[in-house]
């Protein structure tokens, strides 16, 4: 559907509804007596409530038909109500009095703030209030519960992503991430399952209370101490142990238990083992703190502590400690650390087990009887006061998702839908979700078999059938004309079989290309024309008057000059971190880099000669004139080798930009391995462009910054896996080093390396060199000895990086909106300089 001026919101809603077979059937077969229609009056609308209004209007329209049939005011017979509206029961207690009421709903509103997924939103909307003890010592519920008593075939959720900022006095958009499934089971929200669900909610509450208690216990270990200087207790114990170890010779301890050393030396029988008491542990801490201020003496003398001549400390500090006493402290602290680590492990395991029980609470087969399948997702990108709308709609015959973005309808994927709809990563997020119950006859599989469209047409009123037949006939005429034109071009190609033909034959040119360079040039320019076809189509749309008065030549002249002026103006705009005009059009890139005039003009002429613009008679006429003009351009007027190089540079620039954006999006999503691959390739390709001029490539400093950040994050992750001592985890960490970290480090050193990159390389090397002085098993030592030389070797020979996965090309609008969203999340609202 063509955007005729801020109508993207209309398209998104209408497309989502039109793809419902039952909705199409109802609307297209609607009829009403003329006498009733004459009494209907049009009303004004609020854009933000368009879906509400549209359903209200449709409900009113169909209610007229119900009234005509004698069922006045009976909305249960209204087919729109049956399709989109449901009911829910509200029960609760207010000021000691119980209440109960049934309400009708169309779009069900859900709050986004404070929730991570759709189930959480629904749970929050259905249950309000707390359970508190009353004066009679009975548990009384202050609040209310909602239960769906009837769900419609089409279940629509309205996600409230806008709120009013009181301090700023203006609305703001909520960009929080909110996940939603492709299938949602509504059983847990139905009144018929009330008792079962209430029991499960009570269990979940108890489990959450247990988790809270365990987390509080865990925090005593992970945030040990008081005030602001808190730290993990095992780390503190390890530090004290390492410090105390420097006071001892590298000899085996005298005993395995905590019996005093003197008894070990004098007893003939093994001493009785005893555990450390809390008092002993506290004493050990005191001794450990005393060690931190001691001075080391020769090994054959007791350790002497300095005596203060003026004041004696309030807390007792031993003045001398023997090696045997230190051994006792070390053994005590070692035992304590092991117990603490085991306690932490047990607490984490218990929390994980309880969390798993909560996650599986609603996996009961009894609560998986009412599945609703996601049909459409309506997306908004931008802020509260401005933005763009589009829709993702599931196409049943194709078994795939389609993206409806104004006149562009493209095949998509669940991964792309997640990226654009969940929020949290960009300014784009879903504001409306449409689910359907496929078990109902409205959406049975039979509705999607071949021949459905023809049956729908045959059921339409005669005037609509005639309109569709005429429209189809016009389309068939256009196709026949195009095929005839293509046939003539093919005959022209065959008239000179000895010469190789290139894409110029598609443009109606008789001359052949004499080199592969020329064929490549035409291929690239055609690709760029295809990318910009929506902008070219808009330029053609403004030539109606010129075409009616003077024909195709005048129309092309007007479109050419106005489009050139627009692009030139765009190329002179001051770029911002959130906006790079070069992404919008190939000619903006050319103009900003002072491309030869002949290259610019030929490129723009090929935009209007693109066969994909043959929408109507005027477009075809302009296309033919543009092809004729291209045919007149001689080989001496445009250097095709230079022409090819300019288009190659722009193709590479788009690739670098897409790799950069993908890398930044993955980095923000903490997918560092995948992100680093894209960022490394973006940086290396960008070097080629920037050697020709700073404005030929993307922001090198930005790529380098996030390449470095990503590398450091990944290095930390690999080190953590290496330290885990788990065989599989260790192997994973070593693979990350060998496959990505080491090759990337070598690339950093082999190119023009900045001081920040060199510092990062040293940090990573030091992290791994530090393992040389630590006790490790033989397997770890062997692995370390294998990759450490490669880590330290500066040679770049034999370094091979896996190329990142291919990415589907984006339209200029999609690319620019992604760029703006990512840059805004990095820089914030104000313009900043990235180091």
Protein Blocks (a to p, Z undefined) as FASTA:
>chain_A
ZZeehplmmmmmmmmmmmpmklmmmmmmgccdfklmmmpccddddfklmmmmmmmmmmmm
mmmmmmmnopghiaklpmklmmmgccddddddeehiacddddddfbdcddfehpabfklm
mmmmmpgcjddddfkopacdeddddddfbdcfbdcddddfbdcdfklopacddfbdcddd
fbdcfklmgfklmmmmmmmmmmmmmmmmmmmmmmmmmmmmmmgcehjldcdfklmmmmmm
mmmmmmpccdddfbfblcdfklmmmpmbdcddddddfklmmmmmmmmmmmmmpccddfkb
ccdddddfkbccfbacdfbdcfklmmmmmmmmmmmmmmmmmmmmmmmmmmmmmmmmmmmm
mmpfklmmbccddfbdcddeddfkbccdddddddfklopacddehjbccdddfklmmmmm
ngojlmcdcfbdcdddfkbmklgfklmgghklmmmmmmpcfklmmmmmmmmmmmmmmmmm
mmmmmmmmmmmmmmmmmbccdfklmnopabdcfbfklmmmmmmmmmmmmmmmmmmmmmmm
mmmmmmmmnojmlmmmmmmmmmmmmmmmmmmpccdfkbcfklmpmklmmmmnopafklmm
mmmmmmmmpmklmmblmlmmmmmmmmmmmmmpcfklpcfklmmmmmmmmmmmmmmmmmmm
mmmmmmmnopaklmmmmmmmmmmmmmmmmmnojklmccfklmmmmmmmmmmmmmmmmmmm
mmnopaklmmmmmmmmmmmmmmmmmmmmmmccdfklmmmmmmmmmmmmmmmmpccdfklm
mmmmmmmmmmmpmbfghiacddddddddddfklmmmmmmmmmmmmnombdcddZZ
